[in-house]
Amino acid sequence: MDPLMKAAAIGAGVLGAVVLAPVALAAAGFTAAGIAAGSIGAKMMSTAAVANGGGVAAGGLVAGLQAMGAAGLTAAANVAAATAGAGVGGAALGLAALI
């Protein structure tokens, strides 16, 4: 397989993941204004509150996602998204090679 094609597929996965991660957070209801009513984020928050006796644990998944939705992704979160995107791009290229 052409090395340029490999680099393009992995690069597209990286770019797509980094660009789409904030979009996905907002779509799930984790926004700068708080968790949107009726959203997946609101359902997650309700479940977490019930499990924790009425409050959402600081440092938990829901709190972390809301922090990213409000303030944007940290450098570490961007690296994680880019790494996942690179994997997806590489896997897509592997599947395309099978066809």
C-alpha positions in Angstrom: 0.0 0.0 0.0 1.2 3.5 -0.8 2.8 5.3 2.2 1.1 8.5 1.2 -2.3 6.9 1.2 -1.6 5.5 4.7 -0.5 8.9 6.0 -3.6 10.6 4.5 -6.0 8.0 6.1 -4.4 8.3 9.5 -4.2 12.1 9.2 -7.9 12.3 8.2 -8.7 10.2 11.3 -6.7 12.4 13.6 -8.1 15.7 12.2 -11.7 14.3 12.2 -11.5 13.2 15.8 -10.0 16.4 17.1 -12.5 18.5 15.2 -15.5 16.3 15.9 -14.9 15.7 19.6 -16.3 19.1 20.8 -19.2 18.7 18.3 -20.0 15.3 19.8 -19.9 16.7 23.4 -22.3 19.5 22.5 -24.6 17.1 20.7 -24.7 14.9 23.8 -25.7 18.0 25.8 -22.5 19.1 27.5 -22.4 22.8 26.6 -20.8 26.0 27.9 -24.1 26.9 29.5 -24.4 23.6 31.4 -26.0 20.3 30.7 -28.9 20.7 28.2 -32.3 19.5 29.5 -33.5 16.3 28.0 -30.1 15.4 26.5 -28.0 12.3 26.9 -25.9 14.3 29.3 -28.9 15.1 31.4 -29.8 11.4 31.6 -26.2 10.5 32.5 -26.2 13.2 35.2 -29.5 11.9 36.6 -28.1 8.3 36.7 -24.9 9.5 38.4 -26.9 11.5 41.0 -29.1 8.5 41.8 -26.1 6.3 42.2 -24.3 8.8 44.4 -27.2 9.6 46.7 -28.3 12.8 45.1 -25.1 14.5 43.9 -22.7 14.1 41.0 -19.3 13.1 42.1 -16.5 15.6 41.3 -13.9 14.1 39.0 -16.4 11.5 37.7 -17.3 10.9 34.0 -20.3 13.3 33.9 -18.3 16.1 35.7 -15.3 15.6 33.3 -17.5 15.6 30.2 -19.3 18.8 31.4 -16.0 20.5 32.1 -14.8 19.6 28.6 -18.1 20.8 27.1 -17.8 24.1 29.0 -14.1 24.9 28.7 -13.0 22.9 25.7 -10.8 19.9 25.5 -7.5 19.8 27.4 -4.3 19.1 25.6 -4.4 15.5 27.0 -8.0 15.1 25.8 -7.0 16.3 22.3 -4.1 13.8 22.3 -6.5 11.0 23.3 -8.9 12.0 20.6 -6.1 12.3 18.0 -4.8 8.8 19.0 -8.3 7.3 18.7 -8.8 9.0 15.4 -5.4 7.7 14.1 -6.6 4.2 15.0 -9.9 4.7 13.2 -8.1 6.0 10.1 -5.7 3.1 10.1 -8.5 0.6 10.6 -10.5 2.1 7.8 -7.5 1.9 5.5 -7.1 -1.8 6.5 -10.7 -2.5 5.7 -10.5 -0.7 2.4 -7.4 -2.8 1.5 -9.6 -6.0 2.0 -12.2 -4.9 -0.5 
